[in-house]
Amino acid sequence: MHLFSKFLYSHLSRHFSTLPKLPSLRKIPSKYRPQAIQDAQQALTDYLHGTRYVPFVYAEHIAKNSLFSLSGLISDIDFSPTSFTRNVLKFLRYHPINEFEFFFESIGIDYKELSGFLPAKKFFFSEDERVLDAACALSGFGFPWNKLGKLYKEEVSIFRISSRELKANLFRIKECGFSNISVIGVCLAFPYVLRGDGELDGEVGGLLDDLKKVFVDFDLGSCVEANVDAWYEICRKMRVFYDLGFEKGKTGELMGRSKNLFLQYPEEVMVQKVEYFCRFSVRKEDVGLLILRRPEILDFDLETPVISVMGLLKHFGLSTEERNAIAQEYPYVLGRNKLANLPHVMRALRLHEWFFNRIRDGNHKLLANYAISHPGEDLDEDFRDCLERIQFSRTPIHTMCKLSFLHGIGLGENSLTVKVLAHVHGTSCELQERFDCLLGTGIEFSKLCKMIQMTPKVLNQNPETLEQKVNFLCHEMGVPLDYLNIFPAFLCFNLEYRIKPRYRFHKWLTEKGLCTKNYSIASMVATSEKSFVARLYGIHPDAPKQWFENFSCRKPSDSS
């Protein structure tokens, strides 16, 4: 096998290894497969150009960038080293292909997603010429063919515009002071700029004003390499801040003054830091301002260092009295934790806004120069013993993942966390899903952490059940959500067999004037069946009979 064939075969193997259920080329001997792919690409090019009248250069783009669809096409065609191209052309003559399938794969849409993009009951470009015409116009301007899928997935309306209007939009953007390459980078990062109605005003105009200020007035454009990928990368970094809510048309100068940020740091680093600080549950715009004004924070390692919660609070200026009050109210958060979990540690302490404001107001370097003062600081012996037991348990990985979840929501390395760990069941992903579900009902983060410390079993139920119980409490029983801070165990009782029937029976008794005492929800729900029935006798001699005949729902276990 010559060098090019080896390279092509290696490339195809890497490409196919990332795709699901590749059709087997069992009819083609392995040593001929690279050549067979080339022959099939040539045949498809000839078919699209000669038979379907697709311009040659675009037919070639489609054929060379739709390897998965192509492999499916040729998987059942008889192979011959000397006539495979003719065999493929003959097959195409009698078995027309879905041209949109090959097209969408060729412009960069993942093969496993294609079914969601294929037009219904349309197989040929002639049935909807706008899509191909738009792609040809964009490619003619200089867009890489295999990146057009980014535009299609984000702004499908672009491919419904006439090629003439599309070209006009491109040249209007270029007239703002951009080169062809920079226009392409801008459009790939902000596809909506191409959907315009002929006027560069509003959101699009504001964005282009910002970009012109950054690239031209602050001369960032001269620092960008003259290729599409480099311009797209820079624009993607700028989009990070617009996605945080920055107003278009009023951000250019701020970005321009921080232009080194966009040159020095990869987008992944920026996104990671943005996500980290957004976990403090503060305004996203404030997170963006922090990154723009304090770009050195992107150099900080905010993942691996270990912190002492009390030590860090002292480092950031909390007094002894304030720390003592925190230790008394939130003992389950104390001890050590990872810096990666700091945002949720602060939310569990209800100090997230204070802490973020300290960082934003110029104290960000305190994050970088903090270190545990001595090896034994805040080490908890009970917790250390727990780790040793986990190591020799039957399911150490599963248990450590649950423990990592608890640390991730702010619980520290302490004996109280060990007790919570012993009572929560499920995978870390299931526990996170349940936690997020309860947050979604409106329970405050710090209060939810306290509920879990008081009654860990609230996390042992599926999200749907938790939502139903919260909805019943708030909407049918008319009780504020804050009641769960007092009685979190409410969420542990069965809704259909315990909560609903007992509440509705007490409500019936009250409406009938038989029960004058105002029983608490805890008294209604948590009382054992024997004690509950005994109470009913005290209310009225016939109450138990009414309960068993019309309200009670029998189940072997009263709790869920």
N, C-alpha and C positions, 0 to 999 in steps of 0.2 A: 504494500500500500504506500503510495507516494506521500510526500509531506503534506500537500494540501488536503488530500483525502483523510489523512490522520487527523489534521486540524479540524476539518468539517465534522468528522465522526465524533471527535471529542466534544466539539461545540454542541452537536445535536444531543449527545448523551447527557451533558449538563443541563441543556434546555429541557429535555424530556423528563429528567429526574425530578423536576419541580412540578410536573403536571400530573393530574390524576388519570388513571385508567387509560394509558396510551394504547391505541389500537396496535395489536401485534402485527409486525411485518413478517409473519411466518413463511410467506411464499417467497421471500427474498433472502438469499444466503447473507449472513452477516457481513462478509467481506465486500459484498456489492451494495450494501444499503446506502452508504454515502453517495455513490454514483447514481443509485436509483432515485434518491431525493433530488439530486441536481437535474436528472432527466425529467422527473415529474414537475419540477419547478419550471423548466423550459417549456414543457408541454402545456402547463397551465397558463404560462405567459402567452404562448402562441394562441391558445384557445380564447383567452379573454380579449386579446388584441385582434386576432383574425376573424373570430366568429362572433364575439360579443361587442366588438368595436370600442373597446376600452383603449385609450391612448397607450402606446407601448410602454412608456416609462412608468405609468401608474399600474398597468397590468403586471409589470415586473416587480414593482413594490409589493403588490398583493401576493404574488406567487412566492416571493422570497421571505415574506414575513408572516406566513400562515402555516408554519411547519406542522402544527398539531392537526389542523384540518386536512392538510395535505396527506399526512400519514394515514388518516382515516380513509381518505379517497383511494389510496393505492394499496391498502392492506389486502384487498381481495382481487387485485389485478395480477394476472399471470406475468411472471418476470422472465425476461430474456435479456442478457447483457447487450445484445446488438439491436434489439427492437423495442425496448421498453418505452421510449418516448412515443413511438407509433401506437403502442398498446394503450397508453394513457389517453392519447388523442382520440383513438377509436372509442374508448370507453366514454369519454366526454361527449362524443358525438351522439351517443344514444342514451346517456345518463346525465342530463344537465344538472349542474350543482346549484346549491343555494349560494349565490354570489355574495350575499350579505354576511354569511357565516365566515367566509374567507376574508372579506373586507374588514369586518370588525376585529378579527384576530390580528390582521396585519397592521392595524393602526394602534395596537398595544393593549387591547382589552383581553383580560385573562380568559383563556378558553373555557374554564369552568363557569364563567359568568355570562357567556355568550347568549344562552337561552333567554336571559332577561332583556336583551337588546335587539333580538331579531324581530323585524316587523311581521305582523300576522298576515299570513296568506300572500306574502311577497317573496319571490325568489330571485328576481332579475333586477339589475340596476334600472332597466327601462321602465319598471313599474314605479320607481321613485328615484328620479335622476338627481334630486337635490342633494342627497347625501354624498354621492360620488363627486358631483360638481363642486361642492363646498370643499371636500378633501383635496381635490385637484387644485383649487384656487389657493388654498393654504399651503400646499406643497410647492406650488409655483412661486410663492412669496419667499419660501425658504424653510418652512416648518418641517422638521424631521417627520417622515411619514409614520414611523412607529410610535410617535408621541402624540399623534392626533387623538388617540383614545382618551387622553387626559381632558381634552376639550369636550369631547362627546359625552363623557360620563358626568361632567360637572355642568355643562351648558349645552344640552342637546339642541336648543333653539338655534345655535350657531349654524347647525347643519340643515336648517330649514330656510336660511337666508339665501337669496340668489348669489351666485358667484360674483356678479357685478357689484352688488351692494357690499359683499364681504371685502372685496378688493378696495372699495372706496373707504370702508371703515379702517382698514389697515393703513392706507395712505394718510388718512386724517390723523391717526395716532403718530405716524412717522413725522408728520409736519410739526408736531409738538417739540421736535428737536432730537428725536431718537433715530438710531440706525436700524436697518432691517433686523439685525441680530438682536438688538435690545428690544425691539417691538415684539419679536417672537418670545423672548424670555418673559416679558411683561404679560403677554397674552396667555402663555402656558401657566403662569402663576396666578393670574387674575382673569380667567376665561370670560367673565361677564363683560369685559370691556369691548368684546366683539359682538355683543348682541344688540348694540345700540341702534337707534332709529335715525342715525345720521347726524346727531348733535352730540358733542362732547361736553355735556353739562351734567349737573347733579352729581351723583355718586361717582360716575366714570370721570367726569371733569375734575372733581376734587382729587381723585386718586392720581390722575396724570399730572396735575399741578404738583402734588407731593413728590412724585417720582422725578419730575423735571427738576425740582429744587434740589433733590438729593443727588441725582446723577450729573446734572449740568452745573447748577449754582455752587454746590459743594464739591463738584468734580469727582464724585465717586466713580462715574463712568470710565474715567481714564485708568482706574485701578482694576477694572474687570477685564479678564481675558476675552479676546474677540471670538468667542464661540457660544453657541446656544446654551450648552450645559452650564457654563459659568454664569451667564445672565439669568438663567432660570433659577439657579441656586441662590443668587443674591436676592432675587424677587421673592422667592419662597421664604427667605428669612424675614423680609419686610412684611410678608403676609402674616407671619406669626403675631405681629403687633396689631394688625387690623382685625385679626380673628379674636383678639382680646377686647375689642370694642373701641379702638382708637378711631376718631372721626376723620374721614377722608377729606383732605383739603386743608387740614389744620395740624398735620403731623410732620410735614416735610422738613421743617427747620429742626425739629427735635431729632429726627432720624439723621439728618445731615450732620448735626454736631456730634453724633455718635457713630459716624461712618466706619470707624475702625472696628466696631462691634461686628459689622456685617462682613468685614474682610477677614477677621481673625478667627471667628468661632463657627464651627459647623452648625447647621440647623438642628441636628439631633441634640447637641448640648444645650442650645437655647430652649428647645421644647422641653427637655428634661427639667431644666431649672424653672421654667414657667410652670410646669405641672407641679413641681415641688412647692413653690410658693403659693400657688392657687389652692393647695390643700389646707392653707391657713384659713380658708373660707372668707377671704377678703375680696374687694372689688378687683376684677380682672384687669381693669385699666391701671390700678395701682401697682399690680404685679409688673405690668409692662413698663411703667415709669421707673420702677426699681431697677429693672434690667437695663434700660436705656441710660439711666443716670449713674448706675453703679455697675458698669460692665465687668469689672474685676471679679464680681461675685460669681461669674461663670467659671472661674478658675478654682472655686472652692470645692473641696470634696465634701459633699453633703450626704453621702451614702454610708461609708464604711466606719467612720469614727464612732466610738462608744461614749455616751454621756452619762453623767450623774444628773438626774433631774434637779435636785436641790442645788448641786454645784453650779449648774448652768444658770439657774434663776439668780443665784448669788452673783455670778459673773456678769449678769445683765442688770444688776442693780437693785434687786428686791431686798428689803431689810429683813433682819432676823424675825421681827414680829410678823411680817407678811408671810414669810416662809413657814413659820410655825402655824399660822392660820390655815395655810394651804395643806400642810401635813395632816392637820386634824380633819379637814373636810374631804380631802382626796387621798387617803393613805394608799389606795390601790394603784395610784399612778407613780408612786415614789420608787426609788431604787435606780437601777441602770436601765438604759434603753439605747437603741441605735439613733444616731443623728438623722437617719433616713425617716424615722418615725416621729421626729420632732413636731411637725405641724399638727398631727393628731394628738400628741402629748399635750400641746398647748390648748387644743380644742377641748380635750378632756378636763383641763384645768380652768377652762373659760378665760384663758389668757392669750388667746390667739391674736386678737386685734392689738392688744398692748404690745405683744412680742413683735408682730410684723411692723408696727409703727416705730418701734425702737430700731429695727433694721433699716427701715425706709428713711428714717431721720438722721442717718449718718453713722449708726452703730453697727453696720454690717460686718466690720472687721472683727467684732467680738465673736462672730461665728467661726472665723478662721483661726483665731489665736486661743480659743478655749481648749483646755485639756484637763482630764481627770487629774486631781492634785497628787494622789498617791495610789499605789496598786490596790489598797484595801478600801478605797472610798466607796461607800454605799453598796458594798458587797453584802448580800443577804444569804445567811447560812442555810435557811430553809430552802431557798430557791436553788442554791448550789447542790444541795442534797437531792432535790427534785430532778435536776438535770442528770445526775448520776443514775437515778432510778430509771429515767426514760431511756438512757443509753443501753440498759440491760433488759428493757422490757420487750414484749413480743412485737410491738409496732412502733419502733422509735421514730421512723420517718414521719408517719401519720401524726404522732403526738407532737413532734417538733413543729410540724406545719400548723397545727392548731395553736401552739404556743406563739408562733410567729404572727398569726392572726391577732391574738390578744395584744401582743406588743404593738402591732400595727395600728390598733385603735387607741393606743395610748396607755395601756396597762403596763406597769413596770416589772422589773425583776424583783418580786417580793412574795411573801407567803400568801397574801390575799389572792394574787394571780394564780398561784399554785392551786388554791381551793376552787377557783373558777374553772381552771383547766380540767379538774377532776369531774365536773358536772356538765360540761358542754360536749355534745356529740355531733358528729358529722365531719365532713372534710373541711379544710380551710376555705375552699371556694363556697361550699354550702353555708358556712357560718358567715362569710362576708356577704353573701346574697341576703341572708336573713337580717343581718345588721343594717344593710343598705335599705331593705324594705321598711324597717322600723324608722329609720331616718326619714324615709320618704313620706311617712304618715305625719310628720311634723314634730316628732320628738327631738328635743335639742340634744346635740352630740354629747355634751358633758352629762346631761341627765340620763341619757341612754347608757353611758358607761357605768354610772352609779347603779342603774337598774340591773345591769348584767352582774355587777359585783354583788348586789343584794340577792338576786334570783337568777343564777346563771341559766336555769332551764328555759328561760324565755327564748333562748337561741336554739332550742331543740325542736322547733316546729317549722314547717314549710312557709314560705312567704305568703301564699294565698290564705292560709289559715290565720296568720298574724293580721293580715289586712282585714279579714272578716271580723275578727274580734275587736280590733280598734274601731272599725266602722260601727259595729253594734254598740260599743260603749259610748261613742260620741253622738251618733245619730239617733239610735232608738232609745237608749237609756238617758241621753241628754246630759252626759257627764263630761266635763272638760278633760282634755288629754292629760293635763297635769296630774290627774288622779293616779295615773300609773306610777308617778314618783313615790306615792305613798304605798300603793298596793300593786307592784309589778307582777305579783303572782297571779293576778287576774288573767294574764295572757297564757297561763299554764293549764287552765281548766278547759274542759271540752265545751265548745260553744253550743252544739246541738243538744247534748245530753245533760249539761249542767247549768250553763249560764242562762240560755234562753228560757228553758222551762221554769227555773226558779224565779227569775226576774219577772216573767209574765204572770206567774201565780201570785207573787207578792203584789204586783200591780192590780190584779183582779181582786185580791182581798181588800186592798185599800179602796178601790172604786166601789166595792160593795159595803164599805163601812165596817168590815169585820176586823181590820187591822189598823189600829191607831198609832202604833209605835213605828217610828221611822228607822227601819233597819239599814245599816250601812251595806254597801255592795260587798265588802269583805265578809260581813256576817251572813249575807244571802248566799254567797258563792262558796266560801271556804269551809263552811260548816259541814261535818260529815252527814251522811244520809240519815243515820240514826238520830243524831242531835237535831237535824232539820225537822224530821217528822215529829219528834218530841215537842219542839217549839210550836208546831202547828196545832197540836192538842191544846196547848196553852192559849192559843188564839181563839179556837172554836172547836168543839168536839167533832164537828162534821168536816173540818178542814182537811184532815188526812185523806178521807174518802174522796173528796173532791180532787185533791192532788193526784192520787193514784189513778183515778178514772179519767181525768181530763187533761192533766198537764205533764205528769211524770213520763220521762223517757228512760227506759231501763238500758243499762249498759254495764258490762262486767267491771270496767274501770271508769272512775269519775273524772280522771284527768287525762289530758292528751299528751 
